[in-house]
Amino acid sequence: MRLRYAFWEIITMNDDKNKKSIQDKLANIKYNCDSKSHLILDQEKCKNCKEKTCTFICPANVYEYNEQLDEITVVYENCLECGACKLVCEKKSIEWHWPKASCGVVFKNS
């Protein structure tokens, strides 16, 4: 338990001059966008979902619930390809595929 806590202390340490928000960090990530989404939602299943977990679990804010249209919009171009959305979707309404070759997020030193 202590090891896990110590690790968390290390990864969350920031001095004030280098402290950046998640939005600042995401703005520096490069993407090679495909013209077709690799994330496909079954909107009918999404309408029956009470929690809309995908809208807050995604670190890149790919999913946003539009109350007026009663649907979730997907900004697949921002996807970090972590797969968290698919894992937590209680209705199993997310069809998630890897982006086609040479498309998607470009991580540093990859």
C-alpha positions in Angstrom: 0.0 0.0 0.0 2.8 2.4 0.9 4.5 1.8 -2.4 1.4 2.7 -4.4 1.0 5.9 -2.3 4.6 6.8 -2.8 4.3 6.3 -6.6 1.2 8.5 -6.7 3.2 11.2 -4.8 5.9 11.1 -7.4 3.7 11.3 -10.4 1.6 14.1 -9.0 4.5 16.3 -7.9 4.7 19.6 -9.7 6.5 22.8 -8.9 4.4 25.9 -9.5 6.3 27.2 -12.5 5.9 23.9 -14.5 2.4 23.1 -13.4 0.1 22.6 -16.5 -3.5 21.6 -16.7 -4.6 18.5 -18.6 -5.9 20.7 -21.4 -2.5 22.3 -21.7 -0.8 18.9 -21.9 -3.4 17.6 -24.4 -2.9 20.6 -26.7 0.7 19.5 -27.3 -0.2 16.0 -28.5 0.0 15.4 -32.2 -2.6 13.5 -34.2 -2.8 12.1 -37.7 -6.5 12.2 -38.2 -8.4 9.7 -40.4 -11.5 10.9 -42.3 -13.5 8.1 -40.7 -14.0 7.6 -36.9 -12.6 4.5 -35.2 -15.2 5.1 -32.5 -18.8 4.1 -33.3 -21.7 4.6 -30.8 -25.0 2.9 -30.8 -27.0 6.0 -29.9 -30.1 4.0 -29.0 -28.2 2.2 -26.3 -26.7 5.5 -25.2 -30.1 7.0 -24.7 -30.9 4.3 -22.1 -27.6 4.9 -20.2 -28.2 6.9 -17.0 -24.6 7.5 -16.0 -23.1 8.5 -19.4 -19.7 7.4 -18.0 -17.9 7.8 -21.2 -18.4 11.6 -21.0 -16.3 11.9 -17.8 -13.9 8.9 -17.9 -12.2 9.9 -21.2 -9.0 11.9 -20.4 -9.3 13.7 -23.8 -13.0 14.7 -23.5 -13.8 12.8 -26.7 -17.5 12.2 -25.7 -20.0 15.0 -24.9 -23.6 14.6 -24.0 -26.0 16.9 -25.8 -29.1 17.2 -23.7 -31.2 19.0 -26.4 -30.5 16.2 -29.0 -30.4 13.5 -26.4 -27.2 12.0 -27.9 -23.5 11.8 -27.4 -21.2 13.5 -29.8 -17.8 12.0 -30.5 -14.7 14.0 -31.3 -12.6 11.0 -32.4 -9.8 13.2 -33.6 -8.8 13.8 -29.9 -8.8 10.2 -28.9 -5.7 9.0 -27.0 -6.5 5.3 -27.8 -6.5 4.3 -24.2 -9.7 2.2 -24.5 -11.1 3.4 -21.1 -14.4 4.4 -22.7 -15.0 0.9 -24.0 -14.1 -0.7 -20.7 -16.5 1.4 -18.6 -19.5 1.6 -21.0 -22.2 -0.1 -19.1 -24.4 -0.5 -22.1 -21.6 -1.8 -24.3 -22.6 0.7 -26.9 -19.1 1.7 -28.0 -17.6 -0.1 -31.0 -13.9 0.7 -30.7 -11.2 -0.1 -33.3 -7.6 0.9 -33.7 -7.3 3.8 -36.2 -6.0 2.6 -39.6 -2.2 2.5 -40.1 -0.4 5.8 -39.7 -3.5 7.5 -38.2 -4.4 8.4 -34.7 -2.4 9.8 -31.8 1.4 10.2 -32.2 3.2 9.7 -28.9 6.6 11.2 -28.3 9.5 9.0 -29.2 7.3 6.4 -31.0 
